[in-house]
Amino acid sequence: METQLDWTPFRALARRVLRDGEILPLTEEVRDLLRRTAHEVALAEAEVETQEGALAVLRECSRRITEGSNRLGDALHRMYRHQETGDYDSARQEMRDVLAVEVVPLYREIAQGQLDDM
């Protein structure tokens, strides 16, 4: 069962704060967004009551989303190239390599689904 997440609000917040330098607003809505996103990216510690803690959660969630997305996208690209040449062992290994290091459940689910389909 593939999970559908909407990280658009989180990404917009991260862009405003981490790239544009805005102050992180510690409203209950922002805290809830940070807690929810932390859960969705398998971040166990999500202390969002202080500015310092909330900013650390924002940074770590953003890092996990970005790095995991890049890792999976690159591996999928290589997997498809291997499949085109008939090298299914290497194609499967690309997904195994993702699963060996990935912590974000959505990205793990996608990689496992690709592996299961081969």
C-alpha positions as CSV (number, residue, x, y, z in Angstrom):
1,M,0.0,0.0,0.0
2,E,1.7,3.2,-1.2
3,T,1.4,6.2,1.2
4,Q,0.5,9.6,-0.2
5,L,2.0,12.5,1.7
6,D,1.8,16.2,1.0
7,W,5.0,17.8,2.0
8,T,4.2,21.0,0.1
9,P,3.5,23.1,3.2
10,F,6.6,21.8,4.9
11,R,8.8,22.5,1.9
12,A,7.4,26.0,1.7
13,L,8.2,26.6,5.3
14,A,11.7,25.1,5.0
15,R,12.4,27.3,1.9
16,R,11.2,30.5,3.7
17,V,13.2,29.8,6.9
18,L,16.3,27.9,5.7
19,R,16.9,29.6,2.3
20,D,15.3,33.0,2.7
21,G,16.2,33.6,6.3
22,E,12.8,34.2,7.8
23,I,12.3,33.6,11.5
24,L,10.6,30.3,12.2
25,P,7.2,31.1,13.6
26,L,6.4,28.9,16.6
27,T,2.6,28.8,16.2
28,E,0.7,25.7,17.1
29,E,0.1,25.1,13.4
30,V,3.8,25.2,12.6
31,R,4.6,22.9,15.6
32,D,1.9,20.4,14.4
33,L,3.4,20.5,10.9
34,L,6.9,19.9,12.2
35,R,5.7,17.0,14.5
36,R,3.7,15.4,11.6
37,T,6.6,15.7,9.2
38,A,9.1,14.4,11.7
39,H,6.9,11.3,12.2
40,E,6.6,10.9,8.4
41,V,10.4,10.9,7.9
42,A,11.0,8.6,10.9
43,L,12.5,11.3,13.2
44,A,11.9,10.0,16.7
45,E,13.0,13.1,18.6
46,A,10.8,16.1,17.6
47,E,11.2,18.7,20.3
48,V,9.4,21.7,18.7
49,E,8.6,23.8,21.8
50,T,11.7,26.0,21.6
51,Q,13.0,28.0,18.6
52,E,16.3,26.0,18.7
53,G,14.5,22.6,18.9
54,A,12.0,23.5,16.2
55,L,14.7,24.7,13.9
56,A,16.7,21.5,14.4
57,V,13.6,19.5,13.5
58,L,13.0,21.6,10.4
59,R,16.6,21.1,9.3
60,E,16.7,17.4,9.9
61,C,13.3,16.8,8.2
62,S,14.4,18.9,5.2
63,R,17.6,17.0,5.0
64,R,16.0,13.6,5.1
65,I,13.4,14.5,2.5
66,T,15.9,16.0,0.1
67,E,18.7,13.4,0.5
68,G,16.2,10.5,0.4
69,S,14.5,11.9,-2.7
70,N,17.8,12.4,-4.5
71,R,19.1,9.0,-3.4
72,L,15.9,7.2,-4.6
73,G,15.7,9.2,-7.9
74,D,19.3,8.5,-8.8
75,A,18.9,4.8,-7.9
76,L,15.7,4.5,-10.0
77,H,17.4,6.1,-12.9
78,R,20.3,3.6,-12.7
79,M,17.8,0.7,-12.1
80,Y,15.9,1.6,-15.3
81,R,19.2,1.7,-17.3
82,H,20.1,-1.7,-15.9
83,Q,16.7,-3.1,-16.8
84,E,17.0,-1.8,-20.4
85,T,20.1,-3.8,-20.8
86,G,18.6,-6.9,-19.3
87,D,20.8,-6.7,-16.1
88,Y,18.1,-7.4,-13.5
89,D,20.6,-8.4,-10.8
90,S,22.2,-4.9,-10.9
91,A,18.7,-3.3,-11.1
92,R,17.6,-5.2,-8.0
93,Q,20.9,-4.2,-6.3
94,E,20.1,-0.5,-6.8
95,M,17.0,-0.9,-4.7
96,R,18.7,-3.0,-2.1
97,D,21.3,-0.3,-1.8
98,V,18.6,2.3,-1.1
99,L,16.9,0.0,1.4
100,A,20.2,-0.5,3.2
101,V,20.5,3.2,4.1
102,E,17.1,4.9,3.7
103,V,15.1,5.8,6.8
104,V,12.1,7.7,5.2
105,P,9.2,5.2,5.1
106,L,7.8,6.6,1.9
107,Y,11.1,6.2,0.0
108,R,11.6,2.7,1.5
109,E,8.2,1.7,0.4
110,I,8.8,2.8,-3.1
111,A,12.2,1.0,-3.3
112,Q,10.7,-2.1,-1.8
113,G,7.8,-2.0,-4.3
114,Q,10.3,-1.7,-7.2
115,L,12.3,-4.6,-5.8
116,D,9.1,-6.7,-5.4
117,D,8.0,-6.0,-9.0
118,M,11.3,-7.4,-10.4
